[in-house]
Amino acid sequence: MMQEEIATVSQEPGAGTQRVRADWRAVVEKLSYKGIVSNVPFLAFVVLLCVLYITNNQRTIETQRELNRKNEELKELRWKYMDVKSRLMNAGMETEVIRNAAVIGLKPMMMPAYRVEMDSVKK
């Protein structure tokens, strides 16, 4: 008996079109002024989420740009450090010291340096 009712309902002409019309009416009703006004809190929440998303995205992009600038500056400073370190290492060598001292008129000692020690006086 149940199958007969289903068969008669599904065989009725226009049953599918009524369902489609009802679906479209529901969509139009939700898009109408009354439907929009009743959903204002939800729409405000969605707008707030969109604003937060855009703000967060812009902040992330700016942070990434700043990080890239800092990395480039770090690379440049590292190269300067290595350059100065190698120059100082070479400047401390004996031949470089002698060469730089010769410019101002100093000459290296021919005899090694010695130390003078005094005996303490005993009473």
Buried (B, 14 or more C-beta within 10 A) or exposed (E): EEEEEEEEEEEEEEEEEEEEEEEEEEEEEEEEEEEEEEEEEEEEEEEEEEEEEEEEEEEEEEEEEEEEEEEEEEEEEEEEEEEEEEEEEEEEEEEEEEEEEEEEEEEEEEEEEEEEEEEEEEE
